[in-house]
Amino acid sequence: MIEFRDVSKSFWTGTQRKVILDRASFRVDLGNSLGILAPNGTGKTTVINMMCGLEKPDEGEIVRNCRVSFPLGFMGGVMGRLSGKENARFIAGLYGLDPDYLEAYCRWLCELKEYFEMPVGTYSAGMRGRLCFALLLALDFDIYLIDEGMPGATDAEFNRKAGQILRDRLEKSTIIVVSHQASTLEKFCRSAAVLLDGQLHMFDTLEEAKQLYDYQTQG
């Protein structure tokens, strides 16, 4: 379960204060995957980052009583001065996993060959993306976070292998996905919410959420 209790978050843009959430309260229970519809520029990535703890609220409380992933495609979780191997073993220690297993799993999935022994700071964006994606899939979470704006891996063979693993994992897990397109949410979610003017409006069905979203963004 993830629960937001009277959570507020805003940023100063240089000319005005941009409100992401204004005393928002909502909850996502395990087994009830949620899609969040929001126009571009309204703070989708900020909300998803707050769910996993990458960003803190200005006010309020965020409660987690389960294992929540970092956002799919997030590239900030590895250290550039460490090699792929060293990053894998470091992450294993953080999550209490066997470092030999995590190293072997990432080495197999990434297929970075000799680059796996080199500093991540020397990787191309695609190679770094493959390592981050492999680290995410090597860990077992109760809730997976998907941000449509996050970059993904581009290697075709990697995408084929990782995509099948991800599909199998998502069938047994709870998903929270943010997008500006309802069609993206249809793949993962039945219930949905709409982020507008700092409030998250929750609905039992995606169709209900889509009606409000279309009215507000196209009306």
Secondary structure as UniProt FT lines:
FT   STRAND          2..12
FT   STRAND          17..28
FT   TURN            30..31
FT   STRAND          34..37
FT   TURN            40..41
FT   HELIX           44..52
FT   STRAND          59..64
FT   TURN            76..77
FT   TURN            80..81
FT   HELIX           84..95
FT   HELIX           99..110
FT   HELIX           113..117
FT   HELIX           120..122
FT   HELIX           125..138
FT   STRAND          143..147
FT   TURN            148..149
FT   HELIX           156..171
FT   STRAND          174..179
FT   HELIX           182..186
FT   TURN            187..188
FT   STRAND          191..196
FT   TURN            197..198
FT   STRAND          199..203
FT   HELIX           206..218
//
